[in-house]
Amino acid sequence: MILKSTKQIYYKLPVGILLIILAGFSPILIAIIGATITEFITGSPCHEGNCAWMALPWLALLSIPASFVGMIIYIVLIFTELSKLKKQSKT
């Protein structure tokens, strides 16, 4: 059970969606950070031909659609639990 009370939806829904989006874009973020550190250390520009970090964003082609599906599933779960909580509070 994700929600224990209806008040939790105000922070669990946005935080959950933000974490799912962050997981989807994590290959891009990791590549940018790694390429920046490599450019700083070596002094030469980083691109797909000379740096493994810049090949990592291609994984976003898999992670972004997966996070989109995960976000839809998360939203459906939140709202079904919210409806169960409202039904329990009425009885």
Phi, psi and omega in degrees: 000124183277317183254133175258337175213164182289340180290336182291343182294334183292335178242336180283326179292308180293322180293318178296316179295319179297318179293323178292318177295319178298321177294325179292321181265007183298324177299323180290315180296317179296320180294319180295316180295314180296319180292323178296317178295318179295318177297321180294320182286314186273331181086357178251150181294149184256129173215180186298334183283331185237004185217125180292334180299324185279355171273343182295325180300343176297336177292343177295337176296338177261320187284327181292312176297324178295321179289329176295316177295318178298322179294319178297316179298318180297316180295318179297316178298317180299313184286331174291321177291326177295319178292324176295320179293320178293325179292321178293324181288335178285331183264000000 
